[in-house]
Amino acid sequence: MSSGTASLVGLIYAKLTARLGYAALRRIAAGTWTAALLVFAVAEHWAVLLLVPVLTGIGSGITMPTLTVLVDHAAPAEQRGTATSLQATALFGGQFASPLVFGPLIDSTSIATGALVAATGTAGILAALFRLREPDQSTDRAEPETEDRRQTPVDDSSRHDT
C-alpha cells in the first residue's frame, strides 16, 4: 500500500512542486512520516493502522524525487551522477541500518516505544526544515545557465524593406 500511494503521489508530483515548492514538500514529507509513526505507536484498532502505509507512501513519494532534484541542483554538472548515487546510497543505507538501530530498542522496550523514538527523530527533522532559510530559486543551480545554441540571432542587415 505504501508503494502504491507513493506511485500515486508521483503522478501529481509536478503539480505539487509547481504549486507548493520544494520547501513545503520537504515539510509535508517529514510531517507525514511523523504522523505515520505516531499513529503506529498509539493505534488500538487495525483499521487505524491502514493510515500508516498511506502516510509513509505520501512521504516517500514526495521525498525521493525532491531530494534527487535538489541534489541535482546543488551539485556541479560533472559531479551530478556521483551526488545522486551517494544520495541513493544514503537512503538505502538508512533502510538497512534502521532495524539494526531500532531492533534492540524494540526488543528491550516495545514496538510503540520504538515508533515514538522514530517519531521524535522525524519531528526533529520537521522542526529543522522549518528553520532552514530557503535559497533564492533563481540561483539554485550550481552552474550558470547557458544560452540555447539552437536559436541563432537573425541578421537583419541584408534585409531591405520596399
C-alpha positions as CSV (number, residue, x, y, z in Angstrom):
1,M,0.0,0.0,0.0
2,S,2.9,2.3,0.7
3,S,4.4,1.9,-2.7
4,G,1.1,2.3,-4.4
5,T,0.5,5.6,-2.5
6,A,4.0,6.8,-3.4
7,S,3.2,6.0,-7.1
8,L,0.0,8.0,-6.9
9,V,1.9,10.9,-5.4
10,G,4.4,10.6,-8.3
11,L,1.6,11.1,-10.8
12,I,0.8,14.5,-9.3
13,Y,4.3,15.4,-8.2
14,A,4.9,18.0,-10.9
15,K,1.7,19.8,-10.0
16,L,2.6,19.7,-6.3
17,T,6.1,21.1,-6.9
18,A,4.8,23.9,-9.1
19,R,2.1,24.8,-6.5
20,L,3.9,24.3,-3.2
21,G,7.7,24.4,-3.9
22,Y,10.4,22.2,-2.6
23,A,10.4,23.6,1.0
24,A,6.8,22.8,1.6
25,L,7.2,19.4,0.0
26,R,10.0,18.5,2.4
27,R,8.0,19.7,5.3
28,I,4.9,17.7,4.2
29,A,7.1,14.6,3.8
30,A,8.6,14.9,7.3
31,G,5.1,15.7,8.7
32,T,3.5,12.6,7.1
33,W,6.3,10.3,8.4
34,T,5.9,11.8,11.9
35,A,2.1,11.3,11.7
36,A,2.6,7.7,10.5
37,L,4.9,6.8,13.3
38,L,2.6,8.4,15.9
39,V,-0.4,6.5,14.5
40,F,1.6,3.3,14.5
41,A,2.6,3.9,18.2
42,V,-0.8,4.6,19.5
43,A,-3.4,2.9,17.2
44,E,-5.6,0.5,19.1
45,H,-7.5,-0.9,16.1
46,W,-6.3,-2.5,12.9
47,A,-8.3,-0.2,10.7
48,V,-6.5,2.9,12.0
49,L,-3.2,1.2,11.2
50,L,-4.2,1.3,7.5
51,L,-3.2,5.0,7.7
52,V,0.4,4.1,8.3
53,P,1.4,2.8,4.9
54,V,-0.7,5.6,3.2
55,L,1.1,8.3,5.2
56,T,4.6,6.8,4.7
57,G,3.8,6.4,1.0
58,I,3.0,10.1,0.7
59,G,6.2,10.9,2.5
60,S,8.3,8.6,0.3
61,G,6.5,9.7,-2.9
62,I,7.4,13.3,-2.2
63,T,10.9,12.7,-0.8
64,M,12.5,10.6,-3.5
65,P,12.0,13.0,-6.4
66,T,12.5,16.1,-4.3
67,L,15.9,15.0,-2.9
68,T,17.0,13.9,-6.3
69,V,16.1,17.2,-7.9
70,L,17.7,19.2,-5.0
71,V,20.9,17.1,-5.2
72,D,21.0,17.6,-8.9
73,H,20.6,21.4,-8.5
74,A,23.3,21.6,-5.8
75,A,26.0,19.5,-7.5
76,P,28.2,20.8,-10.3
77,A,27.4,19.2,-13.6
78,E,30.5,16.9,-13.6
79,Q,29.6,15.5,-10.2
80,R,25.8,15.1,-10.5
81,G,26.0,11.3,-11.2
82,T,28.1,10.8,-8.1
83,A,26.0,13.0,-6.0
84,T,22.7,11.3,-6.9
85,S,24.3,7.9,-6.4
86,L,25.5,8.9,-2.9
87,Q,22.0,10.2,-2.1
88,A,20.6,6.8,-3.1
89,T,23.3,5.0,-1.1
90,A,22.5,7.1,2.0
91,L,18.7,6.3,1.6
92,F,19.2,2.6,1.2
93,G,21.9,2.6,3.9
94,G,19.4,4.1,6.3
95,Q,16.8,1.4,5.4
96,F,19.4,-1.2,6.1
97,A,20.6,0.3,9.4
98,S,17.2,1.1,10.9
99,P,16.4,-2.4,12.0
100,L,19.9,-2.6,13.5
101,V,19.3,0.5,15.5
102,F,15.6,0.1,16.4
103,G,15.6,-3.7,16.8
104,P,17.5,-3.7,20.1
105,L,15.4,-0.8,21.3
106,I,12.1,-2.5,20.5
107,D,13.4,-5.8,22.0
108,S,14.2,-4.1,25.3
109,T,11.0,-1.9,25.4
110,S,8.1,-2.2,22.9
111,I,7.2,-1.5,19.3
112,A,5.3,1.6,20.5
113,T,8.4,2.9,22.2
114,G,10.5,2.3,19.0
115,A,7.8,4.1,16.9
116,L,7.7,7.0,19.4
117,V,11.5,7.4,19.3
118,A,11.5,7.3,15.5
119,A,8.6,9.9,15.5
120,T,10.8,12.1,17.7
121,G,13.5,11.9,15.1
122,T,11.2,12.8,12.2
123,A,9.7,15.6,14.3
124,G,13.2,16.9,14.8
125,I,13.8,16.8,11.1
126,L,10.5,18.7,10.5
127,A,11.5,21.3,13.1
128,A,14.9,21.7,11.3
129,L,13.1,22.1,7.9
130,F,11.1,25.0,9.3
131,R,14.3,26.7,10.5
132,L,16.1,26.4,7.2
133,R,16.5,29.5,5.1
134,E,15.3,28.9,1.6
135,P,17.7,29.6,-1.2
136,D,16.8,32.1,-4.0
137,Q,15.1,29.9,-6.6
138,S,16.6,31.9,-9.4
139,T,20.1,30.9,-8.3
140,D,19.6,27.3,-7.2
141,R,21.6,25.8,-10.0
142,A,25.3,25.1,-9.3
143,E,26.3,26.2,-12.8
144,P,25.4,29.3,-14.8
145,E,22.7,28.9,-17.3
146,T,23.9,28.7,-20.9
147,E,22.1,30.1,-23.8
148,D,20.2,27.8,-26.1
149,R,22.5,27.4,-29.1
150,R,19.7,26.1,-31.3
151,Q,18.4,29.7,-31.6
152,T,20.7,31.9,-33.6
153,P,20.2,35.6,-33.9
154,V,18.7,36.8,-37.2
155,D,20.9,39.2,-39.2
156,D,18.6,41.9,-40.5
157,S,21.3,44.0,-42.1
158,S,20.9,42.3,-45.5
159,R,17.1,42.7,-45.4
160,H,15.6,45.7,-47.2
161,D,12.1,47.0,-46.8
162,T,10.5,48.0,-50.0
